[in-house]
Amino acid sequence: MSFAGLNTGNNLSLYAVPAAFGLAIAPHLYALGLVTLKHPAGAKGFDFSFPGNTRKLISESRLSPTDQERYLRAEAANDNGFVGLGFFAAAVAVGNAAGLSNSSLNRAAGVYLASRLAYNLLYILGTNNAAGIARTVAWMVGSFSCVGLFCEAGDKLSK
């Protein structure tokens, strides 16, 4: 079976871990671009010597209020992505060690990646409660795809 040029009959789950890393860091790169490319001349840009300070001083960047909010939202999405990355990588590793089927591993990995993409977009661009709820659902779907791998691996190894 093939999807987007990938043979989904093969185990692609381990490739999903660096893809998840890419999805985790993408919001930070977007935030970095906002502050670096859009701040007016003479205004504070990204502080490469103390990156966390940029969040505290974003109001001094003279970015528009919308861009300041997107910067902060993107950095929060980045933080959340890295919080979940270890859990996802562990779930994939445990699933592979347990010898789960390629379809189970690929499905869980695909669901996780799709949920992280949705989460990032909803966090950065969503500014109302409906977007916040949708973002929470996206987070839950991704997290439960990991829980599912752990449970499926536990079931297989307990037999």
Summary of the structure (lengths in Angstrom):
residues: 159
radius of gyration: 18.5
end to end distance: 29.5
largest distance: 65.8
contacts: 481
relative contact order: 0.15
helix: 77%
strand: 3%
